[in-house]
């Protein structure tokens, strides 16, 4: 596990964007796993800037997203489909036919989970999966629980997640109660994982993920079992992680 400590969110975003851009330059037909939420917005902004300068070409890139709210149509501004178009897909030369997210409007949970898991598998191995970390330690929408869910599944969101995400909605009642998410097994199949974490409200979850016991109560702790993880986090997010962890390889 490599941990890069940055001074703030902007530096975190640039470092992570550099890693993604290196991936695309070295392998133009990369399959990227993408994430939503406030953590990766700066990463996407930086990638868009480099694309506009002519330094990046997304034309051969394929993307799969981690998760999507169940019941939100694509045109809803809070859907992850909308988010990805707003922050990345509509601003670069990616072929949108090569971008995939779970279908939040398929209300048949089992059918959608099975469909998306099979789709992701059929596309091959994700070269680089970008991840954020929830305040309660979730990755994707894999919430704390008794088991690590292996495959894509329908999640009933924890109150803590609904509360954390209400800032994006008009009222807490508008936050969907369920979502589709890649499972831990789906995520761990990726060759590389790149995790961006910012802010002191993530400090405990990040400490537990890096230094704590590997347990489904802290889904991010499973990162300790993957052999190619890069965490790019700012000082505030890393404030509870002892110094010796920052230099481990
Ligand atoms: C959200 C998403 C995750 C994201 C996490 C952190 O609910 N489902 O994929 O990484 O929670 O979000 P944020 O970056 O806004 O703190």
Boltz pocket constraint, residues with backbone or C-beta under 6 A from the ligand:
constraints:
  - pocket:
      binder: B
      contacts: [[A, 35], [A, 36], [A, 37], [A, 38], [A, 39], [A, 40], [A, 66], [A, 67], [A, 131], [A, 132], [A, 133], [A, 134], [A, 135], [A, 138], [A, 139], [A, 140], [A, 141], [A, 161], [A, 165]]
      max_distance: 6.0
